[in-house]
Amino acid sequence: MSEIERLESLKSNKKFVNDAFWGYVWGVPMNFTRERMLGCSMVIMLAKVANQIYPNDIEKQKEMCRNHENFFNTQQGLGAVIYGIVLGMEVERAKDPSISNDLIQSIKQALAGPLAGLGDSLIQALLTPILISIGMGLSANTGSIMGPLFMFASYTAINTALSYGLYKVGFSSGIAGAELLMGSDLKDRAIAGFEALGIIVIGGVLAGIMNVRTALVATVGETVVNLQTDVLDAFFPKLLSLAVCFIVYYLVKKKNWSATKIMLWMIPVAAIGYLTTILA
């Protein structure tokens, strides 16, 4: 088998792809520095398979890894496609030396920003809060450990499957696959769908675990009317909880209050409300 044929066979070599993928997975959290961010994980990934790309050529292996020591940052989950593309292009560069390192670096950096924005919108801003909300719903009333276990297991399974799929797409499709993803309306439809799902799930969880109530009563002659049980619960259960949600939304959206500031203000409000029986 010629050297070109050997390198070409790596594209269908599952062990080669899996070794590189797990190097990326463990490299991301293991060595994340402010100077290089994810650059270290790129080096770890390539070091795992360097001997298969340049067998018995230590200098070439060192050169390939050192080329990726520079600063690199993106969203780790969807950014897996970039790692796959880089691996595929390094294999192609081993076959064709005319493919320069500058070209690989340019493609890597050009894709980092758009995929970081898309990944932050889908993973950090939508998927993670949805899973946390479901976990809170499982544990809020009973203190069950199922909530944390669900969050850990579901996030790990979803993120690993998504990363592995994108990694393989990047390796096999190269730059064309990433351009197709970023150029289509798939990302926009996915974001809209996750936003709708997130609103439904978080709204349902809030309705289940929030319980803002009042202890106020009104006496008319010999009749005692409990404002919460006799009026609000009969007319609009959870009305006070909904009102608090809108107040917090207003403070965040319009007044730019931080979550910490809101929580600090809630402590005296809750204490005063309880002492005056406005809140139960």
C-alpha positions in Angstrom: 0.0 0.0 0.0 1.4 3.4 -1.0 1.5 6.3 1.4 -1.3 8.1 -0.4 -3.5 5.0 -0.2 -2.7 4.6 3.5 -3.7 8.1 4.3 -6.8 7.8 2.2 -7.8 4.7 4.2 -7.8 6.8 7.4 -11.1 8.4 6.2 -12.9 5.1 6.8 -10.9 4.0 9.8 -13.3 4.1 12.7 -10.6 3.6 15.3 -8.6 6.5 13.9 -11.6 8.8 14.1 -12.7 7.6 17.6 -9.2 8.0 19.0 -9.0 11.6 17.7 -12.6 12.3 18.9 -11.9 11.2 22.5 -8.7 13.2 22.5 -10.8 16.2 21.7 -13.5 15.3 24.4 -11.0 14.9 27.2 -8.8 17.7 26.0 -11.4 20.4 26.2 -12.0 20.4 30.0 -8.5 19.0 30.9 -6.3 21.8 29.7 -8.2 25.1 29.2 -5.9 28.1 29.6 -6.6 31.8 29.2 -3.6 32.2 26.9 -4.7 29.5 24.4 -8.3 28.7 25.4 -9.2 25.6 23.3 -5.9 25.6 21.5 -4.5 23.0 23.9 -7.4 20.6 23.2 -6.7 20.9 19.5 -3.1 19.8 20.2 -4.2 16.9 22.4 -6.5 15.7 19.7 -3.9 15.7 17.0 -1.2 14.2 19.4 -3.5 11.2 19.9 -3.3 10.3 16.2 -0.1 12.0 15.1 1.7 8.7 14.7 -1.0 7.5 12.3 -0.8 10.6 10.1 3.0 10.8 10.1 4.3 7.3 11.2 7.9 7.2 12.4 8.4 10.9 11.6 8.7 12.6 15.0 9.6 16.0 13.6 6.4 16.1 11.4 4.3 15.1 14.3 5.8 17.8 16.5 5.3 20.4 13.7 1.6 19.5 13.2 0.9 19.8 16.9 2.8 23.0 17.4 1.0 24.6 14.5 -2.2 24.5 16.6 -0.8 25.8 19.9 -2.1 29.2 19.1 -5.2 30.8 20.6 -8.5 29.2 19.5 -11.9 29.5 21.0 -15.5 28.4 20.1 -18.5 26.7 21.6 -17.2 23.3 22.5 -20.3 21.2 21.5 -21.1 22.5 18.0 -17.4 23.4 17.6 -16.7 19.7 17.3 -17.2 20.1 13.6 -14.2 22.4 13.4 -12.0 19.8 15.1 -13.2 17.3 12.6 -12.4 19.6 9.7 -8.9 20.3 11.1 -8.2 16.6 11.4 -9.4 16.0 7.9 -7.3 18.8 6.5 -4.2 17.6 8.3 -4.7 14.2 6.7 -5.0 15.9 3.3 -1.9 18.0 4.1 0.1 14.9 4.8 -1.0 13.7 1.3 -0.5 17.1 -0.4 2.2 19.4 1.1 0.9 22.3 -1.0 -2.0 22.7 1.5 -0.4 25.3 3.8 -0.8 25.6 7.6 -2.0 29.2 7.0 -5.0 27.9 5.1 -5.9 25.5 7.9 -5.6 28.2 10.5 -7.6 30.6 8.5 -10.5 28.2 8.0 -10.3 27.2 11.7 -10.5 30.8 12.9 -13.1 31.8 10.3 -15.6 29.1 11.5 -14.9 29.7 15.3 -17.0 32.8 15.6 -20.2 31.8 13.8 -20.3 28.4 15.4 -19.7 29.9 18.8 -22.7 32.2 18.4 -24.9 29.4 17.2 -23.7 27.0 19.9 -24.1 29.6 22.7 -27.7 30.2 21.5 -28.6 26.6 21.3 -26.6 25.0 24.1 -25.9 27.5 26.8 -29.0 29.7 26.4 -31.6 27.1 25.5 -30.8 23.5 26.0 -29.0 23.9 29.4 -31.8 26.0 31.1 -34.4 23.5 29.8 -32.6 20.5 31.3 -32.0 22.4 34.5 -35.7 23.3 34.7 -36.8 19.7 34.3 -34.3 18.6 36.9 -35.6 21.2 39.3 -39.1 20.0 38.7 -38.0 16.4 39.6 -36.3 17.5 42.9 -38.0 20.7 44.1 -40.8 19.3 46.1 -39.3 16.0 47.3 -35.5 16.7 47.4 -35.0 13.7 45.2 -31.6 13.0 43.7 -33.3 12.3 40.4 -33.1 16.0 39.4 -29.2 16.3 39.4 -28.9 12.8 38.0 -31.3 13.6 35.1 -29.4 16.9 34.4 -26.0 15.2 34.3 -27.1 12.1 32.3 -29.2 14.0 29.8 -26.7 16.8 29.1 -23.8 14.3 28.8 -25.8 12.1 26.4 -27.1 14.9 24.2 -23.8 16.8 24.1 -21.7 13.7 23.4 -24.0 12.4 20.6 -24.2 15.9 19.0 -20.5 16.4 19.2 -19.7 13.0 17.8 -22.1 13.5 14.9 -20.7 16.9 14.0 -17.2 15.7 14.4 -17.7 12.9 11.9 -19.5 15.4 9.5 -16.6 17.8 9.8 -14.0 15.0 9.1 -15.8 13.5 6.2 -17.3 16.6 4.6 -14.6 19.1 5.4 -15.1 22.8 5.0 -18.1 22.3 2.6 -20.2 20.7 5.4 -19.6 23.6 7.8 -20.5 26.1 5.1 -23.7 24.3 4.4 -24.7 24.3 8.0 -24.0 28.0 8.5 -25.4 29.0 5.1 -28.8 27.2 5.4 -31.8 28.3 7.4 -31.5 25.1 9.6 -29.9 27.0 12.4 -32.6 29.6 12.4 -35.4 27.0 12.5 -33.6 25.1 15.2 -33.2 28.2 17.4 -36.9 29.1 17.0 -38.0 25.6 17.9 -35.7 25.4 21.0 -37.0 28.8 22.1 -40.6 27.7 21.9 -39.8 24.4 23.8 -37.8 26.3 26.4 -40.7 28.7 27.1 -43.1 25.8 27.5 -40.9 23.8 29.8 -39.7 26.6 32.0 -43.2 28.0 32.2 -44.5 24.7 33.3 -41.8 24.2 35.9 -42.3 27.6 37.3 -46.0 27.0 37.7 -45.2 23.8 39.6 -42.5 25.0 42.0 -43.4 28.7 42.6 -45.9 29.2 45.3 -46.3 32.9 46.1 -49.3 33.3 48.4 -50.9 35.9 50.6 -52.3 35.5 54.1 -54.5 38.6 54.0 -58.1 38.1 55.2 -61.1 40.4 55.0 -63.9 40.4 57.6 -67.3 41.6 56.6 -69.7 41.3 59.5 -69.4 37.7 60.7 -68.0 36.6 57.3 -64.3 36.0 57.1 -62.9 36.0 53.5 -59.4 34.5 52.9 -58.1 36.5 49.9 -55.9 33.6 48.7 -58.2 30.5 49.1 -61.6 32.2 48.7 -60.8 34.7 45.9 -57.5 34.2 44.1 -57.5 30.4 44.0 -61.1 30.4 42.8 -60.5 33.1 40.2 -56.9 32.6 39.0 -54.7 30.0 40.8 -51.0 31.0 40.9 -51.9 34.6 40.0 -49.4 36.0 42.5 -46.6 33.7 41.2 -47.3 34.9 37.7 -47.2 38.5 38.8 -43.7 37.9 40.4 -42.5 36.4 37.2 -43.5 39.5 35.2 -41.9 41.8 37.8 -38.6 39.8 37.6 -38.8 39.9 33.8 -39.3 43.6 33.9 -36.4 44.2 36.2 -34.1 42.1 34.0 -35.3 43.3 30.6 -36.0 47.0 31.2 -33.9 47.8 34.3 -31.0 45.5 33.5 -30.9 44.1 37.0 -28.6 41.2 37.6 -29.9 37.9 39.1 -27.9 38.5 42.3 -29.4 42.0 42.8 -32.9 40.6 42.4 -32.3 37.8 44.9 -30.8 40.2 47.4 -33.9 42.4 47.1 -36.2 39.4 47.5 -34.9 38.6 50.9 -36.2 41.8 52.7 -39.4 41.8 50.6 -40.1 38.2 51.7 -39.4 39.0 55.3 -41.5 42.1 55.4 -44.3 40.4 53.5 -44.3 37.5 56.0 -44.3 39.8 59.0 -47.2 41.9 57.7 -49.1 38.8 56.5 -49.2 40.3 53.0 -47.3 37.1 52.0 -47.9 33.7 53.5 
